[in-house]
Amino acid sequence: MQRRERLMIELRQHGAVRVVELAELLQVSQITVRRDIAALAQARLLTKVHGGAVLPTELAPAPRRARKPATRFTLGMVVPTLDFFWPPVIAGARTASAVLGVDIRLRGSSYDVGEDRRQITRLLDSEQISGLLLAPDLDSEHGEEMLAWIAGLPVPCVMMERQTPSARLDSVKEAERTPPAKRSSASPLEWVRSDHDAGVETALRHLVRQGNRRIGLVLTPISPNADHIAQGFARACSRLNLAGDLVFRASVRPGTPDHRSHLAAILRRCQQAGATALVVHSDPDAISLVQFCAEQGIAIPQDLAIVSYDDEIAQLGEPPLTAIRPAKGHLGRMAVELLVSRLIEGSRRPAHRLLVVPELVVRSSSVRPTRH
């Protein structure tokens, strides 16, 4: 069936697909897509996950009569929130855990060092935890202390969408060299995160191809990834010979204090600088900006092209927003695979610190109509 062949092409290209987007792409109902995914899963061509499907791996579930994995680990997973960015990461981690025959104990935390430590301590005290998947708050004044504490835990840890900041490497390495007596693994901290440099550069190259040379960046200041995105923007602007001075750090989503005055200031500055495009982190802020532009008579993308960062709800914008989509499911899968390989191989395996490149999903908000 051509529809299922197209579904598999999309899956092989992206590694994961969502029911909502496939239904829109294939012009069929979501129920039809779910039936196709179920049939392909039964044929062992893909793995069903919540809301979509992922590619099977070489370690895919064995046939019925095969024995269960001889080694079974229980992993603790602590994420700062259970909505927006993190559900696909959790789904990817659970897919990998099912394939590898390990259990995951999930805990939701908050963007708070104290709460992170409480949840991690509870897991270690109440469960037979073999290793930890963590997304700690490293942006506060206690970030360095938190890294040193994690480095001294009695089980291996893999950080997700976080990394060891270069300015803190010395103190963390010292903690890794002098672990507490109960520490079972002296391996360095490992992490898997999105390659925001590559994601931002992909967006900028797309906007340049559309004729934009003056491009700005709007950042949600509360995001742990704001600094990574800002640094990626600066480096990409330098490589592409663009001015990188239009950077705004303000939350402009509805409900945040003074968001309309922030929106007005951003658009005023863009008009003064002759900017014709913006990259906006994240989706709610981008949609809020588009709505404000409509009120001001600014046409998207004719007057101002918009690329959002995250692609959680970007397709719901009017017009639908072009978006940088971090590979969240892959990030969760790779974190589990990394931790399990560390548990199996121990110190024989060198430390891994991995970057996962986001993709650009092009929609109407950044592509100006062709003039004839």
N, C-alpha and C positions, 0 to 999 in steps of 0.2 A: 504494500500500500504506500503510495507516494507520500502521504501525510506522515506516516511513521518513519519513512526514510528521511524526510526533512527534519523530523524531531531528532533523529540520531545524528544528523549532520550538525545541528545546533549544539547537541550535547558534546560531540567530539571536539567542536571548535572552542566551546567555553568551559567544558569540564563539569558544568552544572547548569540546570535550566529550571525555570519557575513556571508553574501552571498558568498563572495570570498572564505572563508575557507570551508564552507559547500560544495561548488562546487568541491573543491579539494578533500575533504574527501569522498564525495559520488560518485566522478568520473562522474559528469554530468555537463551540462552547467549552467552558472549563471542564464539564463532565466528560466530554469527548476526549479531551487531553488526558484526563485522569485514567480513562479506560485504556488509552493507548499506552500510557506509562505502565499500567498494571500488566498489560499483555507483554510488553517488552521486558518487564522485570521477571515475569514468569519464564520467559525465554532466556533469562540470565544475560541480557544485553545491557542492562542498567540496574541501578539500585534506587529504589523509591526512598525518598525522604519527605519530611513534612513540607508540603507546599511545592514539591517538584521532584527532581531526580538528579542523581550524580552518576558519573562513570564508575563501573566496577573496577577494582584494582586487581593486581596479580594475587593479592591476598583475599580475594572475594570469598564469601561463604562457601564452604566445601559442599559437595553433594551430600544428600541425606545420610548416607551410611558412613560418612567419614567421621573419624573421632574428633572430639572437641580439642581445642588447643591444650597442650599439657600444662602450660604456664598461664595462670590467671592473675591479673593484677587489679587492684582497685585504685582508681585515680580520683583525686579531689580536684574540683574545678570551681574557682571563685571569680565571678565577673562583677563589674561595678553596677550593672543594671540588667534587667531581664527584658528590656524592650529595645526598639530601634536596631542599632548596629548588631547587638549580640545574639538574638535568636538564630540567625543563619550560622554564626560561628559555633553555637552550641549544637545545632543540627549536624554540622560537619563533623564535630568532635564525636557525637554519638554514632554517626555512620561509621567512622573509623574504629570506634570502640567495639561496635558490633562485628565488624570484619575481623578485628584482631583478637576478639574474645576477652575483652577487659570490661570492667564496670566503671561507671563514672558517678561520683557523688557531687551534685551541683549545689552551689550556694550563691545566692545573690547578695551583693554587698552594696556599697555606695562609693562615691568619689571622696573617700575619707580614709586616711591611714589607720586610724584607730579601729574602724569597723572592719577594714581588710584584715588586720591582725586578729581581731576577735573571731572572724569566720574561719581563717586558716587554723587558728589554735583549736577551735571547736572540732574541725575535721580531724586534725591529728590526734585529739584526745578521745574522740568518740568512735572513730573508724580505724580499720587496719589499712591505712593509706600507704600505697607504695610510692606515689609521686604526685606532684601538684602542677596543675595548669592555672596560671595566675595572670590577672590584669590589674596590678596594684596602682594606686594613686602615687605617681612619682613627681608630680608637679608642685607639691607643697614644700614648705621649708623642711619637712621631715623626710623628703624623698631619699636623700642619701642614707639616712638612718634605716629607712625601710628596705633599701636594697641590701645593706649589710646584714640586716636581720634575715631576709630571705636567703641570702648566701649561706647563712649559718644553720638553716633548717636541717632536720635529720633525714630528709628524703630529697631526691632530685626534683628540680623545678624547671618548668619551661614557661616563660612569659609570653603572653599573646597580645599583639598590637602594642607592645611596649619594647623598649630596648635599654641597654645600659648606656646612659649618656656619657660621652667621652670625658666630660669634666669630672665624672664621679668614678672613673675606672680604677684609679689608684686605691681608693678606699674599699671598693668592692673586691678588688683582687686581694687586698690584705685580709678581708674577711674570709675569702675563699682559701687563702693559705693557712689561716689559723682557725679552723672550724672548731666548734664546741665538741666535747668528748662524745656526745651522743650522735654526732653527725655520721651518717652512713656512707655519704658520697662527697668527695671533695672536688667533684667536677665543676668547671666554671658555669656560671649562669648562662642558660641558652634562651633564645627567643625567636619568635616568628612574628613578623609584622608586615603591613602593607608598605610597598615601595612608593611613598608619596612623591618622591622626586620624579619617578617615571610617570606616575598618574598625572601630576600637574603638567609635565612637559608634553604629554600626549594631548592634553586639552589645549595648551597654548599653540601647539603645531596645527591642530585642527582649526583654531580661531584665526591663525595667520593665513591658512589656506583660504579662508573665507574673506580675506581682505582686511583683517583687523591688524593694526600695528600699535595701537594704544590700548592696553588691556590692564584692568585692575583686579584686585583680589579682596574679597570680603571674608573675614574669618570670625567664626564663633569663638569668643575668647575663652569660654569654659571648656572647650574640647581639649583632651590630652594630645590630640594630633595637630593642634593649631600651629605649634612651632615647627613641626616637621613639614607641614604644608607650606608655611611661610618661607622656610629655607629652600624647599624645592622650587617654589615660585621664583625666588631670587636667582637661584642657579640656572633655571631654565631661561629666564629673561636674559641673563648674561650670555648664554649659549646662542640664543636666537637674536641677539642684538636688539632687545626690546628694553624700554625704560621700565624699571621694576619698582618705581616709587609710589604707585597708587595701591597702597595696602591699608585696609580699614579693619580694625579690630573692634567690632560692635555686634552684639546680638540684635538682630532686626526682626525676629519672629514675633508674631502677635502675642501680647501678654507680657512681654518683657518691658521694663521701664524705659520710657522715652523712645520706643522703637520707631515711631513715625518721624521724630526729629532726627534720629540717626539716618533713616532712609533719605530724608530730604537733604541732609548734609552730604551723604555719599553721592547722590545724583547731581547735586550742585557742583561738587568737586570734579566729578567725571565730565560734566559739561564744560567746566573751565579748562580742564586738561585735554579736551578733545577725545576722551575715551569712547570707544565704540563697542567694548565687550567687557564682561566681568566674569570671573570664576568665583562662585559663592559657596562657602561651606557653612551650613549644610542644607539639605533639601527644604526644611521649613523656612529657613531664612531666604532661600532663593525664591520660593513661591510667594512669600510676603513681599519681596522686592518686585516681582513681576506684577502682583496686584497693585502695588503702589504706583508702578510705572503706568499701568492702565488708567488709573485715576488722573495722572498728570498728562495723559495724552502722548506718552512715549511708547512707540510701537516696538514689540519684541517679535522678531529679531532685527527689523528694518533699521530702527534707531539704536538699539542696544542689544547685542547678542549676549545670551546667558548660558553658562555651563555650571551645573550644580555639582556638588561633591558629596557622594554617598550612595545615591540612587535607591533610597528607601521608598520615597513617595514621589519621586521626580516626574514619573509618567502622569501624575494626577494634575500637574500644572496646566494652566491655559495660557499659552500653548504648552504641550508636553515638553519637559525640559531635557535637553542633552545633559548627560551626567557621567561623571567618573565613578565607576563601580568597583570598589575593592572586592577582591575575591574572598568573601567572608567564609563561605563554606570550606574552601580549600585551606584557609588559614586554620580553622578548627581541626580539619583532618590532619594537616601537617604537624600541628602541635602535638596531637595524640601520638602520631607515628614517631615523632622525634623523642618523646618521653618514653615510649615503649622500647624503642631501640636503645636508649640509654639504660633502661632497667635490665634489658637482656645482655647488653655488651659491657656495661659498666665503664670503667676508665679506659678500656681498650679503644673505645671510639673517641675520636677528637670532637671537641665542642663544635656545635653548629649554631650559627646565627643567620637566619634566613629572611630574605625579602620576597614578597609575593607581589607581582606587578598587577595593578588594577587595569581594567579595560574601559574604553570610552564607548558609551552607548549614545549614538547620535539620534537626536529627535529634532523637533521643529524650532526650538528656541535659539539655535545657533546657526541655522542655515538660511541665508537670505535668498529670496526667490531670484531665479535667473532672469536678467533683463534681456529682452529680445529687441 
